[in-house]
Amino acid sequence: MKARSFGQSGIRCLWLMLVVTLVPQALSLGQQSSSYQSNNSAKASISITGVPHAGPGGDEPIEAISGVVRKVDFAAHKVVVYAYAGGTWWVQPTAANPLTDIDRTGKWETDTHLGSTYAALLVRQSFKPSATIGTLPNVQGDIVAIVKVAGVK
């Protein structure tokens, strides 16, 4: 059998196929957030689009955190935000006001005390968040989806 030569156009075609395949994968490696999907609402998702600065925690300063949820009944769900500081996840903005409403377009926004990392949980309205937790919960029961992101440095 004779070996075939690809020539210039064949090499360009192979190069283009590699670029189209590998570039999107490489770009996704730089994302800072990690998202966990629910087993009972597999298409539901939550993202953090407005990321606060990283900070040590404490009463001040306070910044906005915001995001978007998709593929759920917005009226039947809420968002719970946690900030990680001092080795503990703290519910935001306060333990007295832990549930954030989702508007009719899927957007949500609340205030948060600073932390090194932030997590947003998409939950059913019946969910009762703890004021502090040592580790983030798993997606199960009233927790439909979770996203975690590092604060802006």
Residue pairs with C-beta under 8 A, 6 or more apart in sequence:
6 13
6 14
32 149
32 150
33 47
33 48
33 147
33 148
33 149
34 147
34 148
34 149
35 45
35 46
35 47
35 145
35 146
35 147
35 148
36 138
36 139
36 145
36 146
36 147
37 44
37 45
37 139
37 145
38 44
38 139
38 140
38 143
38 144
38 145
39 139
39 140
40 144
41 71
41 72
41 144
41 145
43 70
43 71
44 69
44 70
44 71
44 72
44 122
44 144
44 145
45 69
45 70
45 71
45 122
45 145
45 147
46 67
46 68
46 69
46 70
46 79
46 120
46 121
46 122
46 144
46 145
46 146
46 147
47 67
47 68
47 69
47 147
48 65
48 66
48 67
48 118
48 120
48 147
48 149
49 66
49 67
49 68
50 64
50 65
50 66
50 67
50 109
51 65
51 118
51 149
51 150
51 151
51 152
52 63
52 64
52 65
52 112
52 114
52 118
52 151
52 152
53 63
53 114
53 151
53 152
53 153
54 114
54 115
54 116
54 117
54 150
54 151
54 152
54 153
55 61
55 85
55 113
55 114
55 115
55 116
55 151
56 85
56 86
56 114
57 83
57 85
57 86
57 90
57 113
57 114
57 115
58 85
58 113
58 114
59 113
60 113
61 113
61 114
62 93
62 111
62 112
62 113
62 114
63 111
63 112
63 114
64 109
64 110
64 111
64 112
65 81
65 92
65 109
65 110
65 111
65 112
65 118
65 120
66 107
66 108
66 109
66 110
67 79
67 107
67 108
67 109
67 120
67 147
68 106
68 107
68 108
69 77
69 79
69 102
69 106
69 108
69 122
69 145
70 106
72 122
72 144
74 102
74 103
74 104
74 106
75 102
76 124
76 125
77 102
77 122
77 123
77 124
77 125
77 144
78 99
78 100
78 101
78 102
78 123
78 124
78 125
78 127
79 99
79 100
79 101
79 102
79 108
79 110
79 120
79 121
79 122
79 123
80 91
80 98
80 99
80 100
80 120
80 121
80 123
80 127
80 129
81 91
81 92
81 93
81 100
81 110
81 112
81 118
81 119
81 120
81 121
82 89
82 90
82 91
82 92
82 118
82 119
82 120
82 121
82 133
82 136
83 89
83 90
83 92
83 112
83 113
83 114
83 115
83 117
83 118
84 90
84 115
84 116
84 117
84 118
84 119
85 113
85 114
85 115
85 116
87 134
88 132
88 133
88 134
89 119
89 132
89 133
89 134
89 135
89 136
90 113
90 115
90 131
90 132
91 98
91 129
91 130
91 131
91 132
92 98
92 110
92 111
92 112
92 113
93 110
93 111
93 112
93 113
95 131
98 129
98 131
99 123
99 125
99 127
99 129
100 108
100 109
100 110
101 108
102 108
108 120
112 118
114 151
115 151
116 150
116 151
117 148
117 149
117 150
117 151
118 148
118 149
118 150
118 151
119 136
119 146
119 147
119 148
119 149
120 146
120 147
121 127
121 129
121 136
121 137
121 143
121 145
121 146
122 143
122 144
122 145
122 146
123 129
123 142
123 143
123 144
124 142
124 144
126 142
127 142
127 143
136 146
136 148
137 143
137 146
139 145
139 146
